């Protein structure tokens, strides 16, 4: 697969000063972050991680190995790291983002980890990826409230989504964190106050995975709080990606020379 397959750039911005890589949750495709592309400031280019088995890559087999997925994401993102950048991952996407960042040749400005416990402290849940279709989908709907009624009631759509959802859950259930030095980049850990799957004290433990600072932000809402709080998180991301006064001064000095 080419980088264009794994990393979508729906709106390339030649004059961008920074890039944001967005990694969706289990079973989701890049369209989950479509509004982020439209709403991004003109100096930030939004890049969407596009895993096989969904949307435009529907004909491909989905992968069920999380570290292999992260390795490909890191590899394909490599050519796009010529600008300051950040990664944002939601739910399982946060673990993929963490593993990808660890494999990158450059440090992001910040890792935004949303609605996920840290990889070294994942909360064990009964495995469901092996269940019969009806039981599997019922468990997903019960636990994550992530399937809207319009999709849940569309049998054809559910058949289309099922392979990627099952593969993603298998990837998450079989993932094992490998002990390693902490990241150097700062982390912002985000969560919903009513998210029964990821309690706030679990979110705070992302601090153990970085030698930089770690900010924790808890919003009203459940596991998919990000839909309602998108504009606030977008402002956090934009603030992290814009150069600090020190960086602006260094850049100005360099240009004067």
C-alpha positions, 0 to 999 in steps of 0.5 A, spaced: 500 500 500 502 507 498 502 512 503 496 515 500 492 509 502 494 509 509 494 516 510 489 520 507 490 528 505 483 530 503 485 537 503 492 538 502 495 545 504 501 547 501 502 553 506 501 549 512 505 550 518 503 544 521 500 537 520 495 533 525 494 525 524 487 523 526 486 515 528 479 513 529 476 508 534 475 500 532 471 499 526 471 506 524 474 509 517 477 516 516 470 519 515 469 519 523 474 525 522 471 529 516 469 535 520 476 536 522 478 537 515 473 542 514 474 546 520 481 546 521 485 552 521 488 554 514 495 553 517 494 546 519 493 540 514 489 534 517 491 527 515 486 521 516 489 514 518 485 510 513 486 502 515 484 497 510 477 494 510 473 500 511 470 505 506 475 506 500 479 500 502 473 496 503 475 490 498 482 489 503 482 485 508 483 488 515 489 487 520 488 484 526 495 485 529 495 492 533 503 493 533 503 491 525 498 496 524 501 502 528 508 500 524 505 501 517 502 507 520 508 510 522 512 508 516 507 511 511 507 517 515 514 518 515 514 522 508 509 527 512 513 529 518 517 535 514 512 540 518 511 540 526 505 535 527 501 532 532 497 525 533 490 524 535 487 517 537 480 516 539 479 509 543 483 504 540 486 509 535 489 512 541 493 506 542 495 505 535 497 513 535 502 511 541 505 505 538 506 509 531 509 515 535 514 510 538 516 508 531 517 515 528 523 518 526 521 525 529 518 527 535 511 530 535 509 536 538 504 532 542 500 526 543 493 527 544 490 520 547 482 520 547 477 515 551 483 510 552 486 508 558 494 508 557 497 502 553 501 499 559 494 499 564 489 497 559 483 495 562 481 487 561 474 486 558 472 479 556 474 478 549 468 478 544 471 478 537 470 471 537 463 471 538 457 469 533 455 476 529 449 477 533 452 476 540 458 480 538 454 486 535 450 486 541 456 487 546 459 492 542 453 496 542 452 495 549 459 497 551 460 502 547 454 505 544 458 507 538 453 504 533 447 509 531 440 507 530 440 508 523 446 504 522 444 498 527 437 498 523 441 497 516 442 490 516 446 491 509 451 496 512 452 492 519 454 486 514 459 491 511 462 494 517 462 487 521 469 484 518 473 491 520 470 491 527 471 484 529 478 485 526 479 491 530 477 488 537 481 482 536 487 486 535 485 490 541 484 484 545 491 481 543 495 487 544 500 487 549 504 493 551 512 492 551 516 495 557 520 501 554 523 508 556 517 513 556 516 518 550 519 525 550 513 528 547 508 531 552 501 528 552 494 530 553 489 525 555 482 526 554 476 523 556 468 523 558 466 524 565 460 518 564 465 513 560 464 507 564 469 504 560 475 509 561 474 512 568 478 518 569 483 515 574 485 511 568 486 517 563 491 520 568 496 514 568 498 516 561 503 521 565 507 514 566 508 514 559 512 520 557 518 524 560 514 530 558 508 534 561 502 530 561 495 534 561 488 531 563 482 534 560 475 530 562 469 533 559 462 532 560 459 525 556 461 518 555 465 514 550 464 518 544 464 525 548 469 527 542 463 529 538 460 534 542 466 537 544 470 537 538 471 545 537 474 545 544 479 539 543 480 542 536 483 549 539 487 544 544 490 541 538 491 548 534 495 551 540 499 545 541 501 545 534 503 553 533 510 555 535 511 557 541 514 564 542 521 561 543 520 557 537 518 563 533 524 567 535 529 562 533 525 562 526 526 569 525 533 569 527 534 564 522 531 568 517 535 574 518 541 570 518 
